Amino acid sequence: MISKHFEIGKFKEETNFFLFYGENEGLKLETIETHFKNFNKKNTHRYTEKEIIANKEIFFESIYSKSFFENEKLILISDVTDKTLNIIEEVIETKIEDEVFILLAKRLEKKSKIRNFFEKDERTLIIPFYEDTSQTLVTIARKILNENKINLSQENLNLIVERAQGDRINLKNELQKIISLSQNNKKMELEDILKLTNLSENYSAGELVDNCLSKNKKRTLNILNENIPSGEDNILILRTFLIKLKRLRKLRLSLKENNNIDQVINSFKPPIFWKDKNIIKQQIEIWELNDIESFIQDLNNTETLIKRNPQISNQIINNMILDKIENTNIQI
């Protein structure tokens, strides 16, 4: 069965198997917190697809066993692909009760086997999570600011939304900085917003990502050498890469229908700022569609690696970026 995220309450009595797919990680998290808030840390169990495949028997043992203190379990499985389908089908056939399974996947193609299974089987529910639009992010920001009785100009609000890079998690993190500062009764000026919404005073994720995607090796290395990002910064860098690569992918696909690169850029929605058009044009000329798809997959793998090894997240990020700018014939 197929549904929308805000309609999930209608199906909770009909199924306990859910597949959330798409790139909007923030909305997935909100949906889980809203509709499955009866589960806490003690009765929520998290797995990755890789862990389940490598330890199938242990996984089955854990979901079929119950502790004395557990009435229900929430099973969260991340990084799901078609490789998980056979295992999930096996679990569904056992008609297990008192456990809710939420499978979390990135982008799934229409030909995906697990996507097709969840769409057609009446015992399961699949929900797509599409990217937030700028208008959606503005609405979210206004609601949070109003709840905290904070007034910002439209210019400042637009800047915050732009710096969030299309991710509501980033947006809420930036708004929390502003809420904290406003508690000191300080009037929020544009200069304050600029400082707060940068990774640091002299560095932004967007600058690093743009230079990497433009194969500007010298500038990219300078940024890496001059700054020591935190663990949160590294996740923001990955999400910034993802946003910009997804835009490049859409632009590349549009070029198949219209070979005029300037027309494709000028007609892109949401509109590309004039100051970004030249660098995006350069990136389009550098990155082929297959390379973009491969890079996006690398981002997913890198994020998983960082979450498992947060103490060396800077090294992991640096290695990924260096790998992308090495071995290029582009003049830098």
N, C-alpha and C positions, 0 to 999 in steps of 0.2 A: 504494500500500500504506500501511497505517496501523500505527504501532507506538508503544511507550512509550519514553521517553528512555533508560531503563536497559537496554533490549533492542536498542539500535541496533547493537551489535557483531555481532548475528546477520545483519545485512543489508548490512554493508560490502562483502562480496564479491559481492553481487547488484546493487547500484546505486551510482552516484556522484552522484545527484541527491537532495538532501534539502530539505525545507521545514519549518522550525521556526516555529510561530506561537503567539501568546499573549502575555500581559503579564509572564511571569516571566523577565525579562532575565538575572537572576543564574543561574538554572538553565540557560538556554541557553548562557551563557558557560562554566559548569562542564562541560556536556556536550561542547562543542567542545574544551576543554582536556583532557578525559579520553579521548575517543575519537579525536581527531585530533592527538595530541601529536607525531606524527612530522613535522608541518609546523612550520616556523619563520617568523620575520618575512620572510626573504628569499623564500620560496616561497609566501607567503600574500598574496593580492591582494584589496583591499577596494574595493567599489563601492557606490553607492546606486542605487536604481531610476531616479532622475531623471538621473543621469550616464549610465546605460546607454541610456536612451531618447533623450537628447540627442546621444549620440555612439555610435550603434549600430555603425557600421563600425569605429571605433577599438576598441570592446569586443571585437568578433569577431577583429580582428587580434591583440589582446593574448592572447586565450585560445588561439588556434590557433598562435601563435608560441612557441618555446621557446628559452630561453637555454642556453648550453653547460653551465651549472652546475645547471640545474633538471631533475630526474628527474620530479617531480610538482608539481602546483600545487593550492593550496586557494583556491577562489574564494568569497568572502563577499559576498553582496549584501543590503544592508539596506533597510528601508522598503518592502518588497515589497507590491504590490497586484496586482489583476487586469491592470493595464496591462503587466506584465512577461511575461504568459503566452505571447504569440506568440513573443517572443524566446527564451524558455526552450524552447519546443517545437521551435524551429528548431535550437537547440543539441543537444537530445536526439536529433533525427533524424540528426545527423552522426555519432552513436555515438563521440563523443570519449572517449579513454582517458587515463589518467594524470593526470586532473584531477578533483577533487571539488568539487561546487557545493553550497553551503549557502545557501539563501534564508531570510532572517530577516524575519518579518512580525509585526505587532501582532495585534490581534483580527481574525479572519476569520469572517464570517458563514457559515452553512451553504450559502447560495446562491452563495458566492464561486466564481468560475470556476476560479481557480488552485488553490483548496482541493479542489474536486471532481476536477480533473485529477490532482493528486498522490495523492488517495485511490484512484482507480480504475486508474491506469496502473501496471502491474507493473514498469516501469523506474524508478519513483520511490518515495520514502518520505516520508511526512508524519508529524510528531510534534507533538502539542499540548503546550504548557507552561502548566499551570494555576497559579493563585496558590498560594503557600505558605500553609499553615494555621499558626496560632499554635503548635500542637504540633510541626509540622515544624521551625519556627524554634527552638523550645526544644531539640529533639533536636540540631540543628546546633550551637547554642550550647554545649550540654553537652559535645559531642564536642571542640570546639575548646578549651574551658576545661580539660577533663581532660587533653588532650594537652600543655597548658602548665602543668599541675599548679596550677590556680587554683581555689579554692573560693569560691563565691558563694552567698548565701542565696537561697531561692526568690523572695523579694520583689525582690531586686536583679536576679535573672535575668528575672523577669516585666517589670520596668521596662525593661530593655535591649531585650527583644523588642517591647514596646509602642513604644518610641522608634524601632525599625527600620522602622515603618510598613509591615509586611508584605513587606519587600524584603530578601532574603538578602545582597545587596551592602551595603546599609546596615548590616545586622547585623554582618557581618564587619568593616566599617570601625570600628564602635563597639567590637567585641571587641578589635581591634588596639590601640585606645587603652588599654584596660584591661590588655592584656598588657604594653604598654610601661611603664605606671605600676607594675605589679606587679613589674617587674624591679628596682625600687628598694627592694624588700622592704617596701613600704608596704601596710598592711592596707586593703582596700577597704571603705569605708563608704558608706552610702546617699548622703551628701552628695557624695562623690567621683563616684559614678555619675551623679548629677543634673548635675554640672558637665561631666563628660566627654561626656555624650550630648546636650548642647545645642549648637546651632550656635555660640552664644557665651553668656556668663554671663547676659545679660539678654534673650535672644531665642531663639525656637525656630521652626522651619519650620511646625510645627502651628499656632502662634498666628497667624502671618501668613496661612496658608491659610484658617483658620477665619474670620478677620475679613474676608478678601476674599470668601469664599463667602457670608458673612452680609451682604455689602454695607455693612459698617461702614467707610465711606470715611475718616473721621477717624482711627480707630485704625490702619487699614491704612497710611495715609500717615505716621503717626508712626513705625511700625515701619520702613518703608522709609527714612525720614530719619535714624533713630537708629542704624542698623546698616549696615555695609559687608560683605556676605557674600563669601566666596571663590568660586572657580569650582566647587569641590566642593559648597559650600553651595547654589549655584544649581541644581545637578543634584538635590540632595536636596529642594529646594523643589518642583521639577517632579514628582518621584516622590511627594511628599506630596500634592500636588494630585491626582495620578492615583489614588492610593489612596482619597482621600476622595470624589472624583467617582465612582469606580466603586461605592462604597458608596451614594452618593446615587442612582445609576442603579438599583441593585437595590431600594432603598427605593421609588423612584418606580414601578417595575414592580410591586412588591407592592401598591401603592395601587390598581392597576387591579382587583385581586381583592378587596381589603379596603379600604374607603374610610375606615376609622378610623385616623388617623395615629398615635395613641398606641399602639394595638394592634400596628401594623406595626413601630414602633420597639422596643417591648418584646419582640416575638417574633423580632427579627432575630438571625441567627447569622453570625459570633460575636457574643455579647452586647455591647451598647453600654453603656459606663460611664454611671452615673447622672448624673455631672457634665457629660457631653457631650450628654445627651438634649435639653435645651432648645435648644441652638445648632443641633443637627442638625434639629430640628423646624422651626426658622426657615429653615434652608437649603432644606429640602424645599419649603416654601411659596414660596420665591423662585425656585427653578430648575425649569423645565419639562424634560421628558425630551429634547426636541430641543436645548435649550440645553446640557444636560449633554453630549450626544453631540458637539455642535459644539466645546465647550470641550476635550474629550478630544482631538479632532483637532488643535486649536490647540496643545495641549501637545506632541504629536508633532512638529509643525512647529517649535515653539520650541526643543525639544531639539536638533533637527538644526541649527538656526541657531546655537545656542550652541556646539556642537561645532566648527562651521566658523569661528566668530568669538569665541573664548574671551576675547579682550582687551576685548570690549564686552559680556560676558555679563550684567553688572549692568544695563546700559541695556536689554538685550533683555528681561530678566525684568521690570524695572520697567514697561516699555511694555506688556507683556502684562497685568500686574496692573491697571495704570491703565485699560486698555481695558475690563476686566471690571467695574470698579466705577463707571465713568462712565455717564452717561445712564440713571440709574435713578430710579424714583419711590419707592423704598423710603425710609422715614424713617430717617435716620442721625444 
